[in-house]
Structures are given as structure tokens and as C-alpha cells.
Amino acid sequence: MESNQEAHRFTRRQFVTSSAAALAVGSFAGNANAAIAGQPSPQAEPRGGSGPASHRGPFRVIIDTDPGVDDALALLLAFRSPELKIEALTPVAGNVPLDLTLPNALRMLEIAGRTDIPVAAGARAPLLRRLVTATYAHGENGLGGAVFPEPTTKPVAMPAAEMICEIVRKYPGEVTLIGIGPLTNIATALNADPALAGMVRALVMMGGSLSGGNVTPAAEFNLYVDPEAARIVFQSGIPITMVGLDVTRKTSLTEEHVQTLEAAQNPVSQAAAKIGRNSVNQHRERGYVAGPNMHDSLAVAGFLDPAILTLRDYYVDVETTGELTAGETLGYSPDSGELRRRPGANAAGTEMSIRGSAPTLANTRTSPVLRDKFVPNAKVAVEVESPRFFDLLIGRLSGSK
């Protein structure tokens, strides 16, 4: 853990000097365009009726996570999915502190019998902010109060960001990052290795929202915790698939789902049922209309089976300075909202500028135009086939698929 702390302190110092370049106006538009054109994302494959997810892959992935109830089920789903060659897990502080997310990740590995996968401890805190957790939703232990034995598996000595860099450089153009927590580890890796973004095949992330937040009216939790990290990632040029609240709000775990898991007699289904049962009961006791949403599991499932999600091209940026809106994701598109054009009228978005706030009196050099034309940097999930998602999730966890 000492080496991990050293790497994290370096990143905080480095961030102050390097993020100005990382966030400079217009500096990433060309990189993003080249990355999207030159590095095919699995999500860009033909969609709709393309056959079972098991016909795809295997894909090399690193899963960056903060278990977390829905993270735990997402990890168990990933472990039971032969489409994935999981190169590493990189826990990060988020839903609960790192002292809990790290052992929770190790617990899920042991339950699934996947201790062959290395686990590297990540950041204990966001790049520039104090850590805000979600124990109100995930319980004090991060698993909704479900208790499992202490893990005996140990993490590797290498810090998470260093492991991300090492694996991506070992397999350039092959590794997809699956980020289902705050993006601190990934941003730290990008800050430490400026060439890394061009070597990452794609990033599939659970986070953000174009329809309002869940921790504030503006921000989704993962981006609220570390908006500076999220902005670095969105402006890195990595091809991004954003699976946010716009679709994850439609994935409530039900009593029937939990009963199906409870009926299956295997360690993974029993662990998932235990976590799910506690979470469903907690939601019921608190008077929620629906059960817990499977946010992170949807991001993993959408990667496994692209027909689950409908994606739309956006330029996405992250608010980092707003007192009431930090962590908000803003989606720009010539095909939606007030600036929507007729089909074919502005297909490339060449007439659509990306605007920020108006210039201030204190700094007349500030321009309201951040990009002179629309260049998408993310595919955003806008619709979800919930029955297909749960068929995959519950089927894999129960062992019936």
C-alpha cells in the first residue's frame, strides 16, 4: 500500500501542472476523431438480433470498480462470462472507502473461483476532492450488509494506475477498460502516461446522465465523486460508451429475480442472492417504489451483448466548477434537443459549435466556444431492452446460461 500512496501523491501534484494541457480548449478534438475512426469499439458492431453474446470475444478487459452492491453483481456476471479475458481488477474508493472496496473485490473473486485474476489497489481519494461515499445506499460494508468471510487472497504490490499502464502497453489496441466506479484510477494512468489513450481499445463506463442525477439534481454518483477525473477521461480521445442513469434507472432488481437466484445451488448465485435480498429488503423498508437498480451490471451486460442497448453519438463534457452542478455530464448533439436538424441537413455537425459559459468581466480572454464544430467523443446509451438484460444477468448468475 505504500507504493500505491506514493503514486497517488505524485498524481495530485502532476494533475495541477498537467491537467491544464489535458483540458485545453480544442486540444483533444483531433485525437478523439482519430481514435473513434481508428480503434473499433466492440459496441460499434452490428446491433439487433446479432445472436447470443457468447458468439463474441474473447475481449481483454480491465475492470475498474468500487464494490458496492451493483458492482459486486457486475463482477460476478463478468466472472461467469467466457467472452471476457479479465486481465485485472483495479478497486477504487467510491461507494465505500478503499479499505472496503478492495476486500470486497477479493471476496467476489474467491466466491467465483477466479483468484487467477490479479487485483491492484487503486486511489483512496479523488484527484482534487475529499471522498464522498454512498454507504446510505450500499451499507457500511458496501455489500448491503451481506456478510462474507474475510478474503485470503492478497492484492498485488503494484498500484492500480501502474497496472493499467502496464497491461495496456503489453496489449496495445486490445484492452477495453470497464469503469464502473469513479474514474480516478483511469485518469491517474492517463496523466502518468500521455500516450496511453491511443493504446486503449475502448472504455465502457457506468456513469453520467443526460437526464438528471441521483446524488444531486445534476450529477450521477460516480462523476460527482471525481468530476476532474471524469473530464480527463472524456477528453482523452479513448472511444467511450457511456451507460448512465438514462438507461440504468430502468433496471430494477425484483423479488422474482432474487428468488430465481436463491433457487440456484451454486456459490455465485447464492452470493448474488444474499446481496440482492438485503438490498431489495432495504429498498422496501425505506418505502421505495422499485427495487435497487443494477447500474454497473448493465454496463457489463451491454458490453457482452450490444443488442441490449441503443447508443447515440454525443460530444460529452463534465462540469467541474459549478457549486451546484459539479459532476454533471452535458451531451451535445445536432440530432437531439433544441439544435436538432433534419436528417442529412448537418450530418457531420460542422455548423454546430460547442459552447461553454459566457465570458466573464474578470477575464475577457475567455471564449464561450470550446469547440468550433461537433465531433462526438462518446456513444451514449439512450434505450435499454430490460428483459434481455435481466435474462442475461440472472441467467449467468444462476448458472442457467
URZI-V620365 format. One record per residue. N is the residue number from 1. RES is the residue in one small letter. D_LAST is the distance of its C-alpha to the last C-alpha in Angstrom with 2 decimals. Layout:
N:RES:D_LAST, N:RES:D_LAST
This chain:
1:m:38.55, 2:e:42.07, 3:s:41.06, 4:n:38.47, 5:q:41.22, 6:e:43.55, 7:a:41.12, 8:h:40.61, 9:r:44.38, 10:f:44.92, 11:t:42.50, 12:r:44.32, 13:r:47.61, 14:q:46.22, 15:f:44.63, 16:v:48.05, 17:t:49.47, 18:s:46.54, 19:s:44.77, 20:a:47.80, 21:a:47.14, 22:a:43.39, 23:l:44.09, 24:a:47.14, 25:v:47.52, 26:g:46.15, 27:s:45.43, 28:f:41.74, 29:a:41.78, 30:g:42.30, 31:n:39.72, 32:a:37.06, 33:n:37.91, 34:a:37.84, 35:a:34.57, 36:i:32.80, 37:a:34.40, 38:g:34.06, 39:q:30.70, 40:p:27.77, 41:s:25.05, 42:p:21.42, 43:q:21.74, 44:a:24.53, 45:e:22.47, 46:p:22.65, 47:r:20.74, 48:g:19.59, 49:g:17.60, 50:s:17.17, 51:g:13.91, 52:p:10.34, 53:a:10.59, 54:s:9.69, 55:h:13.09, 56:r:14.94, 57:g:16.54, 58:p:16.88, 59:f:18.98, 60:r:21.33, 61:v:21.22, 62:i:23.22, 63:i:21.98, 64:d:25.03, 65:t:24.42, 66:d:26.30, 67:p:24.14, 68:g:24.49, 69:v:22.10, 70:d:19.97, 71:d:20.36, 72:a:18.99, 73:l:15.70, 74:a:15.68, 75:l:16.34, 76:l:13.61, 77:l:11.12, 78:a:13.09, 79:f:13.15, 80:r:9.41, 81:s:9.58, 82:p:11.13, 83:e:12.90, 84:l:15.22, 85:k:18.17, 86:i:19.31, 87:e:23.05, 88:a:24.09, 89:l:23.83, 90:t:27.03, 91:p:27.50, 92:v:30.19, 93:a:32.19, 94:g:31.14, 95:n:29.55, 96:v:31.40, 97:p:33.72, 98:l:32.68, 99:d:33.72, 100:l:30.64, 101:t:28.11, 102:l:28.61, 103:p:28.00, 104:n:25.10, 105:a:23.36, 106:l:24.31, 107:r:23.00, 108:m:19.46, 109:l:19.73, 110:e:20.89, 111:i:18.33, 112:a:15.50, 113:g:17.75, 114:r:18.35, 115:t:22.12, 116:d:22.54, 117:i:22.30, 118:p:25.83, 119:v:26.66, 120:a:29.88, 121:a:31.68, 122:g:32.56, 123:a:35.16, 124:r:36.55, 125:a:37.97, 126:p:37.88, 127:l:40.20, 128:l:43.10, 129:r:42.24, 130:r:41.93, 131:l:38.42, 132:v:37.26, 133:t:34.27, 134:a:32.12, 135:t:32.40, 136:y:33.22, 137:a:29.59, 138:h:27.80, 139:g:30.21, 140:e:32.62, 141:n:30.04, 142:g:27.60, 143:l:24.78, 144:g:26.15, 145:g:28.14, 146:a:25.25, 147:v:26.84, 148:f:25.34, 149:p:27.42, 150:e:29.26, 151:p:27.52, 152:t:29.28, 153:t:27.93, 154:k:30.50, 155:p:30.32, 156:v:32.03, 157:a:35.61, 158:m:35.11, 159:p:34.95, 160:a:31.93, 161:a:33.89, 162:e:35.29, 163:m:31.91, 164:i:30.62, 165:c:33.75, 166:e:33.51, 167:i:29.94, 168:v:30.51, 169:r:33.80, 170:k:32.26, 171:y:29.78, 172:p:31.70, 173:g:29.90, 174:e:26.47, 175:v:25.40, 176:t:23.74, 177:l:24.59, 178:i:22.14, 179:g:24.60, 180:i:23.45, 181:g:26.78, 182:p:30.44, 183:l:31.13, 184:t:33.90, 185:n:32.54, 186:i:31.86, 187:a:35.27, 188:t:36.92, 189:a:35.54, 190:l:36.74, 191:n:40.13, 192:a:40.53, 193:d:39.64, 194:p:40.75, 195:a:39.39, 196:l:35.84, 197:a:34.74, 198:g:35.44, 199:m:33.14, 200:v:29.99, 201:r:27.61, 202:a:26.45, 203:l:25.90, 204:v:23.11, 205:m:24.41, 206:m:23.87, 207:g:27.39, 208:g:30.26, 209:s:30.84, 210:l:33.03, 211:s:33.37, 212:g:34.68, 213:g:33.63, 214:n:32.29, 215:v:34.68, 216:t:37.67, 217:p:38.17, 218:a:37.85, 219:a:35.40, 220:e:31.74, 221:f:31.50, 222:n:30.30, 223:l:33.09, 224:y:35.56, 225:v:35.32, 226:d:36.23, 227:p:37.36, 228:e:39.42, 229:a:36.45, 230:a:34.47, 231:r:37.45, 232:i:37.78, 233:v:34.16, 234:f:34.47, 235:q:37.72, 236:s:36.63, 237:g:35.67, 238:i:32.05, 239:p:29.84, 240:i:28.20, 241:t:25.39, 242:m:26.22, 243:v:23.63, 244:g:26.05, 245:l:26.87, 246:d:27.37, 247:v:23.63, 248:t:22.34, 249:r:24.66, 250:k:22.45, 251:t:19.39, 252:s:20.58, 253:l:18.46, 254:t:19.34, 255:e:20.11, 256:e:17.40, 257:h:14.72, 258:v:16.40, 259:q:16.71, 260:t:13.02, 261:l:12.69, 262:e:15.86, 263:a:14.79, 264:a:12.02, 265:q:14.03, 266:n:13.16, 267:p:15.33, 268:v:13.11, 269:s:12.20, 270:q:15.87, 271:a:17.27, 272:a:15.47, 273:a:16.63, 274:k:20.07, 275:i:20.48, 276:g:19.19, 277:r:21.43, 278:n:24.44, 279:s:24.00, 280:v:23.60, 281:n:26.60, 282:q:28.59, 283:h:28.13, 284:r:29.20, 285:e:32.20, 286:r:33.32, 287:g:33.34, 288:y:30.75, 289:v:29.76, 290:a:26.05, 291:g:23.65, 292:p:23.00, 293:n:21.72, 294:m:18.75, 295:h:20.94, 296:d:19.65, 297:s:15.92, 298:l:16.73, 299:a:18.57, 300:v:15.77, 301:a:13.25, 302:g:16.14, 303:f:16.62, 304:l:13.12, 305:d:13.36, 306:p:17.11, 307:a:16.97, 308:i:16.18, 309:l:19.74, 310:t:23.16, 311:l:25.46, 312:r:29.26, 313:d:31.78, 314:y:33.97, 315:y:36.44, 316:v:35.43, 317:d:37.81, 318:v:37.95, 319:e:40.90, 320:t:42.27, 321:t:45.76, 322:g:45.59, 323:e:46.58, 324:l:44.40, 325:t:41.85, 326:a:40.89, 327:g:37.25, 328:e:37.16, 329:t:35.42, 330:l:37.50, 331:g:36.07, 332:y:38.59, 333:s:38.00, 334:p:40.42, 335:d:37.87, 336:s:37.53, 337:g:39.87, 338:e:43.64, 339:l:43.96, 340:r:41.75, 341:r:43.31, 342:r:43.21, 343:p:40.59, 344:g:42.16, 345:a:45.07, 346:n:43.95, 347:a:40.80, 348:a:41.38, 349:g:42.55, 350:t:45.74, 351:e:47.84, 352:m:45.70, 353:s:46.80, 354:i:44.77, 355:r:47.07, 356:g:47.25, 357:s:49.80, 358:a:53.42, 359:p:55.88, 360:t:57.55, 361:l:61.28, 362:a:60.81, 363:n:59.32, 364:t:60.48, 365:r:58.60, 366:t:55.24, 367:s:53.85, 368:p:51.62, 369:v:49.95, 370:l:47.18, 371:r:46.04, 372:d:48.27, 373:k:45.44, 374:f:41.82, 375:v:39.40, 376:p:35.77, 377:n:34.24, 378:a:30.83, 379:k:28.20, 380:v:27.68, 381:a:24.76, 382:v:26.54, 383:e:23.95, 384:v:20.34, 385:e:17.89, 386:s:16.93, 387:p:14.71, 388:r:12.60, 389:f:12.66, 390:f:11.69, 391:d:8.81, 392:l:7.44, 393:l:9.19, 394:i:8.64, 395:g:4.93, 396:r:5.13, 397:l:8.33, 398:s:7.81, 399:g:5.57, 400:s:3.84, 401:k:0.00
